[in-house]
Amino acid sequence: MTRHFLAGEAQPRYSAARRDVVAGLGALAAQTGAEFIVVSGDVFESNQLDASVVSKSLEAIRGIGVPVYLLPGNHDPLDAASVYTSGLFSAERPDNVTVLDRSGVFEVRPGLQIVAAPWRSKRPTADLAAAALAGLPDEPAVRILVAHGGVDRLDPDPNNPALIRLGPLEDALSRGDIHYVALGDKHSRTRVGDSGRVWYSGAPEVTNFDDIEPDPGHVLLVDVDDDDPAHPVAVTNHRVGSWRFITLRREMDGVRDITDLGIELDNLADKERTVVRLELTGTLGVSERADLDDLVYRRGRLFAWLDLWDTHCDLAVLPADGEFSDLGFGGFAVDAVDELVATARSGDPAAAHTAQGALALLLRLAKGAA
Ligand SMILES: [Mn+2]
């Protein structure tokens, strides 16, 4: 996944982090005794990938050690161009990787089954989870349904025929046909319904800002009790992601607020793996605005990314009284400053903006000369 705002070396570090988190699952699986891992779709960003992305990803999965089951989702469906049927994938597929490439039952071991609902195109015309549950074998087994896409309970959309209906899933759970539903598509960890058996684990590494994706960076350890006939499940959260994409909403009305913002940014840990979007509102003087820009520019070098979220900022810049009186100007320059200050305070937004920029430049030049 490419994040357009990650410049320079930040994007390759982010891509590497996303692979490292996958490779690191091996240690977690060993530590927790996990028997196998399922990835509920969108393993890959698309079916059109650099060969190196496929090779490196498979290498990361190879290192996990335990069996890993990959479900094709809407980003990487099992269509004619599928990454899963490519020569490269077939040649480099590690022994511990199984692609859930048909709808229905895959046996993990006797008495333990995965019920898979893979995507075959980007636009299915039916609820694939319901289809996968039709015609389950009439034999006792612990069953994990692995499916991908939106659920009607969370994202009702009468025009989406592929929406997964929660009702039939909960019925199948109560009947004991299946015992857990591992969903993919949401990047944020999300429990669905009240059974405690239906979850989106979310993406193991953050992929978007916190307003869109409040709780990413986890994997879920699902412990199914083999011996109890009801096969109760315990779901435990493990944080594995190391990056953060955060939005800071702050009111900026003077030097004090700028100083506080600087302290707050200084106190953020792991800056190299932190992306910060600033949503600032308020009114600043021209020199205060210049100080703010300077702060963001300097701190920006320490973070994976740091900048103002322009479309959501509402920062007025008004020349403060006396802000330009002690710059040591004389003659026509004083008249020019007075004119710029008047324009900067005027109701014409475009002219005011230009005048504010000119005043900010003037301040920088004057301070530089001093
Ligand atoms: Mn998806």
Boltz pocket constraint, residues with backbone or C-beta under 6 A from the ligand:
constraints:
  - pocket:
      binder: B
      contacts: [[A, 41], [A, 42], [A, 73], [A, 74], [A, 75], [A, 148], [A, 149], [A, 184], [A, 185], [A, 186]]
      max_distance: 6.0
